[in-house]
Structures are given as structure tokens and as C-alpha cells.
Amino acid sequence: MKRTILFSCAALVLIVIAQGVYASHLHLLYYQKYGPFFDSMGYTNLMAELLSIAKEEGIAAALSASTQAGTVTLPWLTVSILSPLIGNTRLTGVWMQEFWLGVLAISVFFYLHRYRGASAPWSVLLSVPFLSFLAVYQYNGGVSDFRMDLFLYTFLSLMAVWYLATMETDSRLPWVLSGLFLLLTILNRATAPVYMAAMFGPPLVGRFLMRPSERLMLVRRVALYWGVGFALGAWALSRNWAYIYDYYFVLGADPTANLPLGQSIYHLLHARNSVGLPLSLAMVLMVLLHMSGKVDAERPLAVLKDIDWQVLHIGFAPALMLALKGAGLNPFVSMPSVFGWLLFAIAPFRGSLRMNLRTGLGTAALLAASLVCAWKGYASHTQPQVGDNKIEMMAAVKQGLSLIREDARSRGKAKIEFVTSHLGDFQASALRNVLVYELGAQLRKGDYRLPDGLVMRADYEAPFSPPVPLNWERDLPGKTDEAKIEYLTGMANSQIDYFFLPDEKTIGWLEKNRAYNFINTKIRKIKEKLLASGRWQPLGAPLVVSEGETVILYTRRDAGTSAP
């Protein structure tokens, strides 16, 4: 028995390693042509900063900084601890996610095999879809990317699978593990408690009401094993609560969207899209095959009493919670629904799982669909959606940085400041990202030191790129737009060496297509004021980022020089 379990876990580890190699390959393919973007860019930039702290000031300093770095903590704790072993590569994020996907696969295996009675080989096969659905292989939000949505799915699923194991045994071990993953989930995402309340609150209440003999045990174990984890997680969040509150309750467009239910209900569709059409069809087939062996033709509704409504609730709760809350239609935040839906397809009824012709056919369909999802990942990374307009992103970023380096060298500059003042695909954060991960810049206290010795900085990115109106009103001095633009112009004329500005056609495109980034509604006037100062001249050819976005690099002349 022990040998069988060992071989089964080894097989799952090999599957995860193979997926990690594939995801790493897809990642490298994407970044050959396309550039860093949005959340992924922010997380990998922060990863480089914390790795720099760990290497320069020590692991303890990095661990302290990790609890005050944005809305997540666990990835930065991991980077800090592993800092002696890793360097600046985005692939760190890939393998960090693969490690926890491997833990999830093994946990699902144990749940199905030890607690639900499925054979070891069958349990291994049924564990695969939990780490191989469509969203896992998307260039944006998948395992080849590095953002927190897949992590949230993974840790909530780990908490869920071990909570469900508590229904099958009197052992304390599943409670300990579910409490551990409760803590890790909170450390990985500040919004996790809201998901937990939706996913586990109703099942716990139902369990309390329906099983009177378990009430005292249930209260004690929830209070102890979940209470300790929640308290530690809350303490970690309190270390950076001001930022978290600002992000989720003041500035965040999605959490504060307050959409009507008619719109927000599309979170269910986004959750289905995370599964992918092939796997969704296979899941429906699996449920129907289970039903066909269970339904009594004379009493068809009797089957309802055997359905595992708790698992079904865990599946629908995340998407329904987001819909009822009116959250913005972020396509990734409903991903935790995938776990409950998959588990319900595999085990829609309570009791032991047994392999037969029907379940064998359903398992084959699930595995085939999971392979199709993996295959679709190649197209996602080599031919991103047309709507993203990422045509020559990486080439444009590298060319822009090369122009700065050549000009700075010709003028004898050892340190320069650069900035952008619009939020499209080409922005200062992307430039900083490429400096580290493509050009080998060493980051130390805001200095991006290139191998040739030139130091680049982007200290003024925040004031020049406010994403929402509140940032514009609160963070910039001046009571009017004119006063704020005057302030920014003065700052640029005294502090900035190189400024990337969109051309006129791009400004129109930004105003039409990216107005949700507030600074894009002000860039026209900023550019006019800046160029009217007579201090700036274009450098090099326009940089074509996409069909909608072209930028021009401007360099600041010394005061008193005449225009060319």
C-alpha cells in the first residue's frame, strides 16, 4: 500500500514537472516578442525589488519588507527565504506556482484515494484536471504568467479539499491541513477571507444544524485550527492594512464597481471560461454518466437526496459571491469556482467512488480535454488575442532603452531619469521590467545598473501616471488641472532626462480605448504644455508598440539652447 501511494505521488510530481517545463517554454516564447503587462509586470517588478533587499540587506530585512509589499505576502516570503539560491528571472514565478499545484494534485489524490475509496491509479488520473484546465495555460493569468489569481485558486482548493476530508474521518490531520492552507491563502491574497466566508460559511452552518452529535467537536476544531490560522493571517494583513484598504476600498476599480446583477452575473461565464469549453463538455458528460448509473426510472427525483450539494456550493460560491457583490468583470477572480465544479463532476454523489465502464469513459474524456487545454496554451502565447494589440511590444521597449543608452553615452551621462505619462502597453513599469529581466540590470535602491555601468531610474513614475481620478486629485498639488499640469511640467523640466510620449494618433486611441486609465484623459494637455516649454526634442524614430500605440522618445535640452 505504501509503495503504491509513493509511486502515485511520484507520478503526479513528474506530471507537474513536465507541466512546469512546458509552461517555462511558453513563457520564453511569449517574451521573445511580446512585453510585460499589467499585474504580471507589477508582481515581477516587486519580486526583483525584494530579491535585491534580500541580497543587499539580508533575508531578515526582506522578510520584514514582505509583509508590507502590496496586497500579498506569501510569494515575497518565499522569494526572501530562497534568495541565496535564485537570481532575477521571471521563471521563479512559474516554478513557485508549479510547486503549489503539485501540492494540490497530491492532496486531491489522497482525498479521492484514502477518503473516497477510489483506486490509486484512478485517483492519479482524476487529479490531473485540477491542474490542467484552460486558464492554467493562458499567457495572461496562467502558470506561465505571475499573478495571484491562479495562486488564489490553488490555495482555496487546498483548503477545500482538506475541509471535505474532515467529513470522512475523525482524524485531526485534515483540520490541521485545512487550517494551514487557510493561513497561506490569506497570506497570498488579502481578499481571501471574503471567498472563504462564501465557500465554507453555508456548509459549516448546514453541518452544524444537520449533525447535532458533531456540534461541540465542530466548534472546537473550527475555533482552534481555523481560528489560529485566521488570527495569524489577520496580523499579517494588519502590517500593511492602510495600503490594502486604499487598494480594495478606495482606489480599486473592480472591488468598488457596484455593477447591477444583470452585468455582474457574467462572473459565472468567466468561471466557465476558466475551465474552457473542452473540459466543460467533458465535465457535463461525466456528470451525466454518473447520473445514468444512479437514477431510478420509477423515482427519478430520489437521486437528489444523494447529490453532494456541499461540493456544488463550493463550486458556485466564488462566482455567485462576486456577482452579488457587483464586482467588476475581472476575468480571473472567479477562477476558484473551477475546483468545486471539477470535483462535483468527478464525485457528484456522496459515498465511495468505484471505477466502471461509465466512469472510465468519463475519466478518459476529462484527460483528453485537459490535454486539449494544454495544447491551446501554445496559441495563447504565440498568437495573443487581437484585442490586446501587442504587436511589437518587446522590440519597441528594447529600442527605446537602447536609444537612451546611446544618447546618454554620447553625452557622458552616468545616471539618468526616464518616465512615461500615459498608461498603455508601453509604460515606465514595463521599461523597468525589461531592464532587469532582459537586459540584466542589477537593482539596488531604485538604481537599475546596466552591465555597461549606466544607471537608470524611474523615480517619478507614480506622479506622472495616476490611474484613477482620486490619485490625480489627492496625490498632485494644485486645485485645478492647469495647476497640476504646471507642476508636472516643472518637475519634468528639472528632474527628467528622457520622456516617452505618445504621438497624436495614439493619444486619440488612448482617449477612446483606454480612458479607464485616468492619466490617458490628461496626456494631451501634458504633452502640449511640456513641448511648449521648448526644453524637449525627439530622439530617434517613433517606436511602434501596437496597432493603436506609437511613442516617441524625447530628451531634455539644457536651458537656453535653441530648437533644432
SVG drawing of the C-alpha trace seen along z (x, -y; Angstrom):
<svg xmlns="http://www.w3.org/2000/svg" viewBox="-42 -81 73 83">
<polyline fill="none" stroke="black" stroke-width="0.4" points="0.0,0.0 2.7,-2.5 4.7,-1.7 1.5,-2.2 1.0,-5.6 4.7,-6.5 4.6,-5.6 1.3,-7.6 2.8,-10.7 5.9,-10.3 3.8,-10.1 2.0,-13.3 5.3,-15.0 6.6,-14.0 3.4,-15.4 3.8,-18.7 7.5,-18.9 6.5,-18.2 3.9,-21.0 6.4,-23.3 8.9,-22.7 6.1,-23.3 5.0,-26.5 8.6,-27.8 8.9,-27.2 5.6,-29.0 6.8,-31.9 10.1,-32.3 8.2,-32.1 5.9,-34.9 8.6,-37.2 10.6,-36.9 8.1,-39.2 5.6,-40.5 6.3,-42.6 5.4,-42.6 1.9,-43.7 -0.3,-44.9 -0.5,-42.8 2.2,-40.4 4.6,-43.3 3.8,-44.7 4.5,-41.4 7.7,-40.6 9.0,-44.2 8.2,-43.8 9.9,-40.4 13.1,-42.0 12.9,-44.7 12.5,-42.2 15.2,-39.9 17.5,-43.0 16.7,-43.7 17.4,-40.1 20.8,-40.1 21.9,-43.6 20.4,-43.8 19.8,-40.2 16.9,-37.7 15.5,-39.2 15.2,-42.7 13.4,-41.1 11.1,-39.1 10.1,-42.3 9.6,-44.1 7.5,-41.2 4.7,-41.9 4.5,-45.5 4.7,-44.9 1.3,-45.3 -1.7,-43.1 0.1,-39.7 2.8,-38.3 3.4,-34.6 5.3,-34.9 7.6,-37.5 8.3,-35.5 9.2,-32.6 11.5,-34.8 13.2,-36.2 13.9,-32.7 15.1,-31.3 17.1,-34.5 20.5,-32.7 19.5,-30.2 17.7,-32.3 18.5,-35.2 16.4,-37.6 14.3,-35.5 10.6,-35.6 10.6,-31.8 10.8,-31.9 7.1,-32.8 6.4,-29.8 8.0,-27.2 6.6,-28.8 3.1,-28.2 4.0,-24.7 5.2,-23.7 1.8,-24.5 -0.1,-23.0 1.9,-19.8 0.8,-20.0 -2.8,-20.4 -2.6,-17.4 -1.2,-15.2 -3.9,-16.5 -6.7,-15.7 -5.1,-12.2 -5.2,-11.5 -8.7,-12.8 -10.0,-10.6 -8.0,-7.5 -7.9,-7.5 -11.2,-9.2 -13.4,-8.4 -12.2,-4.9 -11.0,-5.4 -8.2,-3.2 -4.7,-4.7 -4.2,-4.7 -7.7,-6.2 -7.1,-8.8 -3.9,-9.9 -5.7,-10.3 -8.6,-12.2 -6.2,-14.6 -4.8,-15.8 -7.7,-18.1 -7.3,-20.1 -4.0,-21.4 -4.8,-21.3 -7.8,-23.4 -7.8,-26.2 -6.9,-29.2 -3.7,-27.4 -2.3,-27.7 -3.3,-31.3 -0.5,-33.8 -2.4,-36.2 -3.2,-34.7 -1.9,-31.2 1.1,-29.3 3.5,-30.8 2.4,-34.2 2.9,-35.5 -0.2,-37.0 -2.1,-36.0 -5.3,-34.6 -4.0,-31.1 -2.5,-31.1 -5.9,-32.0 -7.5,-29.1 -4.7,-26.7 -4.8,-27.7 -8.6,-27.9 -8.7,-24.4 -6.2,-23.1 -8.3,-24.4 -11.4,-23.0 -10.1,-19.5 -8.8,-19.1 -12.0,-20.5 -14.0,-18.0 -11.7,-15.3 -12.9,-16.3 -16.3,-15.0 -14.8,-11.5 -12.7,-10.9 -12.5,-11.8 -8.7,-12.4 -7.4,-15.9 -5.0,-15.9 -7.4,-17.2 -8.4,-20.0 -4.7,-20.9 -4.0,-21.0 -7.2,-22.9 -6.2,-25.5 -2.7,-25.7 -3.9,-26.4 -6.4,-28.9 -3.4,-30.9 -1.4,-30.5 -4.5,-31.6 -4.8,-34.8 -1.1,-35.4 -1.4,-35.1 -4.4,-37.2 -5.9,-39.9 -9.4,-39.2 -9.3,-35.5 -11.5,-35.8 -14.4,-37.0 -14.1,-33.9 -13.8,-31.7 -16.9,-33.1 -18.9,-32.4 -17.4,-29.0 -17.3,-27.5 -19.8,-29.5 -23.0,-27.9 -21.6,-24.3 -20.4,-24.8 -23.8,-26.1 -25.5,-23.2 -23.1,-20.7 -23.8,-22.3 -27.6,-22.0 -27.7,-18.6 -25.2,-16.8 -26.1,-17.5 -23.7,-14.9 -20.7,-16.8 -21.6,-20.3 -19.2,-20.5 -16.3,-18.9 -17.1,-21.2 -17.0,-24.4 -13.8,-23.4 -11.9,-22.4 -13.0,-25.4 -12.1,-27.7 -8.7,-26.1 -7.4,-25.0 -9.1,-27.7 -9.1,-30.4 -5.3,-30.3 -4.7,-30.4 -7.1,-33.3 -5.6,-35.3 -2.0,-34.9 -3.3,-35.9 -5.1,-38.9 -2.0,-40.0 0.0,-39.8 -2.6,-41.9 -2.6,-44.5 1.1,-45.2 0.0,-46.8 -3.6,-47.5 -3.6,-51.1 -2.4,-50.2 -4.8,-47.2 -7.7,-49.3 -6.8,-52.0 -6.4,-49.5 -9.6,-47.5 -12.0,-50.0 -10.9,-53.4 -8.9,-53.1 -9.8,-49.6 -12.0,-49.8 -13.1,-46.2 -13.9,-45.8 -15.8,-49.1 -17.6,-48.7 -21.0,-48.0 -22.3,-46.6 -26.0,-45.7 -26.7,-41.9 -27.6,-41.8 -24.0,-42.6 -22.1,-41.1 -23.8,-37.7 -21.2,-37.3 -18.8,-36.2 -20.3,-32.8 -19.4,-32.9 -15.9,-34.0 -15.6,-31.0 -16.8,-28.7 -14.2,-30.3 -11.5,-29.5 -12.5,-25.8 -12.5,-26.0 -15.1,-24.6 -13.5,-21.2 -13.2,-20.4 -16.6,-21.9 -18.2,-19.4 -16.2,-16.6 -17.4,-17.5 -21.0,-17.6 -20.5,-14.2 -19.0,-12.8 -22.0,-14.0 -24.4,-12.5 -22.6,-9.2 -22.8,-9.2 -26.5,-10.1 -27.2,-7.3 -26.0,-4.7 -27.8,-6.2 -31.2,-7.4 -34.2,-5.2 -36.6,-5.3 -39.6,-5.0 -38.3,-7.6 -36.0,-9.9 -36.1,-12.7 -34.9,-10.3 -31.4,-10.9 -31.4,-14.4 -31.0,-13.2 -27.7,-11.6 -26.2,-14.6 -23.3,-16.2 -24.7,-19.7 -21.8,-20.9 -19.3,-20.4 -21.7,-22.0 -22.0,-25.0 -18.2,-25.3 -18.1,-25.4 -20.7,-28.1 -20.0,-30.2 -17.0,-32.3 -18.6,-33.4 -22.0,-34.0 -20.4,-36.0 -18.7,-38.2 -21.9,-38.6 -24.0,-39.5 -21.3,-41.9 -21.4,-43.6 -17.6,-43.3 -16.0,-44.5 -15.8,-41.8 -12.2,-40.8 -12.0,-37.5 -9.6,-35.9 -11.2,-36.4 -13.9,-33.7 -11.3,-31.0 -11.7,-29.4 -15.1,-28.1 -13.2,-25.6 -12.3,-23.3 -15.8,-22.7 -17.2,-22.2 -14.4,-19.7 -14.9,-17.8 -18.6,-17.6 -18.2,-16.2 -15.9,-13.5 -17.9,-12.8 -21.5,-14.2 -22.8,-11.8 -21.7,-11.2 -20.1,-7.8 -17.4,-5.7 -16.1,-6.1 -15.9,-3.0 -14.4,-2.5 -16.6,-1.1 -17.2,-1.5 -19.1,-4.7 -16.7,-6.4 -13.8,-5.1 -15.2,-6.8 -15.8,-10.0 -12.2,-10.0 -10.9,-9.5 -12.9,-12.5 -11.6,-14.6 -8.0,-13.7 -8.4,-14.3 -10.0,-17.7 -7.1,-18.6 -4.6,-17.8 -6.6,-20.0 -6.4,-22.8 -2.6,-22.4 -2.3,-22.4 -4.3,-25.6 -1.7,-27.2 0.7,-27.3 -1.6,-29.5 -2.3,-31.7 1.4,-32.5 2.4,-32.8 -0.8,-34.5 -2.3,-36.5 -5.8,-37.9 -6.1,-40.6 -7.8,-42.9 -4.6,-43.1 -2.8,-44.8 0.6,-43.6 2.4,-43.5 6.0,-44.7 6.0,-45.4 9.3,-43.9 11.1,-45.3 9.8,-48.8 10.8,-48.6 14.3,-47.4 14.7,-50.0 13.6,-52.8 16.1,-51.7 18.8,-51.4 18.2,-55.0 18.6,-56.2 21.8,-54.3 23.3,-55.5 22.4,-59.1 23.5,-59.0 26.8,-57.6 27.4,-60.2 26.7,-63.0 28.8,-61.4 25.9,-60.8 26.4,-58.1 22.9,-58.3 19.6,-59.2 15.9,-59.6 13.2,-58.4 9.4,-58.5 6.2,-57.9 2.9,-59.8 0.3,-57.5 -0.9,-54.0 -1.0,-51.8 1.1,-48.8 4.3,-50.9 4.9,-52.4 7.7,-53.0 6.9,-49.8 7.4,-47.7 10.7,-49.5 11.9,-48.8 10.8,-45.2 12.8,-44.7 15.9,-46.4 16.0,-43.6 14.8,-40.5 16.0,-41.0 19.0,-43.5 20.5,-42.2 20.3,-45.4 21.1,-45.0 18.6,-46.7 19.6,-48.4 17.6,-51.0 15.9,-52.3 19.1,-52.2 18.9,-50.0 22.6,-49.5 23.3,-48.0 26.3,-45.9 27.9,-48.8 27.7,-50.9 24.8,-53.3 22.4,-53.7 18.7,-54.3 16.0,-55.4 12.2,-55.9 11.6,-57.8 8.7,-59.9 6.5,-57.1 3.8,-57.5 3.0,-61.2 3.2,-61.1 0.8,-58.1 -2.1,-58.3 -4.5,-55.5 -7.7,-56.8 -9.2,-60.3 -8.5,-60.1 -4.8,-59.7 -4.9,-62.8 -6.8,-64.9 -5.2,-63.6 -1.5,-63.0 -0.7,-66.0 -0.5,-69.6 -2.8,-72.2 -6.6,-72.7 -7.1,-72.8 -6.0,-70.6 -3.9,-73.5 -2.1,-73.8 -1.4,-70.1 -0.1,-70.0 2.1,-73.0 3.5,-71.1 4.2,-68.1 5.8,-70.2 8.1,-71.9 9.1,-68.6 9.9,-67.2 11.9,-70.2 14.1,-70.0 14.3,-66.3 13.6,-64.1 16.2,-63.3 14.2,-61.2 10.4,-61.3 8.4,-58.8 5.3,-60.5 2.6,-59.0 2.1,-60.5 -1.1,-62.4 -2.9,-59.4 -2.1,-57.3 -3.4,-60.0 -6.7,-59.8 -6.7,-56.0 -5.9,-56.2 -8.7,-58.7 -11.2,-56.3 -10.0,-52.9 -8.0,-53.4 -9.9,-56.2 -10.4,-54.0 -6.7,-54.8 -7.3,-58.3 -4.0,-59.8 -4.9,-59.0 -7.5,-61.7 -4.9,-64.3 -1.9,-63.2 -2.9,-65.5 -2.6,-68.7 0.5,-67.4 2.3,-66.8 1.2,-70.2 2.5,-72.0 5.7,-70.0 6.7,-70.7 5.6,-74.3 8.4,-74.8 10.9,-74.5 13.1,-72.1 12.4,-68.9 13.5,-67.4 12.6,-64.0 15.3,-61.3 15.3,-58.5 12.4,-57.1 8.9,-56.6 8.5,-53.3 5.6,-51.2 4.2,-49.3 1.0,-48.1 -1.7,-49.0 -3.0,-51.6 0.1,-52.8 3.2,-54.6 5.5,-56.5 8.3,-59.0 11.3,-59.4 12.1,-63.0 15.3,-64.2 15.6,-67.3 17.9,-70.0 19.8,-72.3 18.1,-75.6 18.9,-78.3 19.6,-76.0 17.7,-76.7 15.4,-74.3 16.8,-72.4"/>
</svg>
